[in-house]
């Protein structure tokens, strides 16, 4: 029994390492492509900090970084990592992105990476972002980008997989939500990140993971093609299309 548990633990650890590798790659792209766009490096806000990779990158360039998340567990882990890395210029707060507890025009830059798909009302969050940004401040929005067909097919699976999931977006959705909230899009970077389907499903309760994987593999072939589904050994791998959108408060 212990041998079986040990094998499973190694499998989980491998999946965790693969996920961490993808997150590090996204952080490297953020630092290389996005950070140079900013003109003021005083105060930055990271919304939906999660594992805090973005916050740690910001901390290397900004005098002060404020990092928020609605989940206390994420913040606890982020604080431990920050202490281990001796990072002292990040403040962590548990906070709802729909109602930011900050004064108007508090930040030079606001970042929201891989979090918008969790928001109940993305327009309300962006209105809050606009409020706390200084004049001509930058807002960076990063998340997955799918065709309408693919996002509509994946959404039901993602809702089963994860309680906090709300909605995926396509290219036009992102443009609309930014421009309708008075942000001017400056530049858009796109890239892909690989992900093991088993690791993706592992967020769900263990008793339904296999059903989620099978449902994913049963999706239309055109969706598999868009996601570049292929097999490596006993693993099914997909490639997410990521959009990193740099926008500016223009009023």
C-alpha positions, 0 to 999 in steps of 0.5 A, a space after each residue: 500500500 505504501 509503495 502505491 502511495 509513494 508512486 502516486 506522490 512522485 507522480 503528483 510531484 512531477 506534475 507540480 514541477 511541470 506546472 511550476 516550470 510553465 509558470 516560470 516561463 510565463 514570468 520570464 516572458 513578462 519580465 523580458 517583454 512587459 516590464 520595459 514598457 513601464 515608465 514609473 516604478 514606484 507602486 504596482 498592484 498584482 491582482 489575483 497573485 496566486 503563487 506570486 510569481 508575478 509579484 516576485 518579478 515586480 518586486 525586482 523593479 518597483 519600490 513597492 508591490 501590493 499583492 492581493 488574492 481572495 484565497 487565504 491559502 494562496 497568500 499564506 504560501 506566497 508569504 512563505 515564498 517571499 520570506 524564503 527569497 528575502 523579498 521585503 517590498 511586497 505587501 500581501 492582502 486578502 481582498 476582493 478584486 471587485 472592491 479594492 480597498 485602495 484610494 483613487 490613483 494609488 498605483 503606477 501599474 496594475 497587473 492581472 495575470 491568469 485571474 480574470 476567468 475567476 471574476 464574477 463581473 470582469 467589468 466591475 473589476 476593471 472599473 476598480 482597476 481604472 479607479 486606483 490607477 494613476 493618470 497614464 498608468 498601465 494595466 496588464 491583462 494576461 490570460 488564456 485566449 481561445 476561439 469562441 467554439 473552444 471556449 464554449 466547449 471548455 467552459 463546462 468542463 472547467 466549471 466542474 473541475 474548479 469551483 472558482 471558474 467563471 468564464 473564458 474569453 476570446 480576442 474580441 472579448 478582451 478588446 471589448 472589455 478593455 476599451 469599454 472601460 476606457 483603457 487604450 490597448 498599447 500592444 499585445 503579446 501572444 505565446 503558448 504554454 504546454 500543459 499536461 491534461 492530467 495535471 490540468 484535471 488534478 485541480 478537481 476532486 480525485 474521484 472525477 478527474 478521470 471523467 474530466 480527462 475522458 470528456 476532454 479527449 472526447 471533444 471535437 477534433 477541431 478543438 484538439 487541433 486548436 489546442 495542439 493536443 498530442 501524446 508524449 509517452 503516456 501523457 496527453 499534452 496541449 498548448 494554451 494560447 496566452 495573450 498578454 495585453 498592455 493597456 493604458 489609462 487614457 482619460 
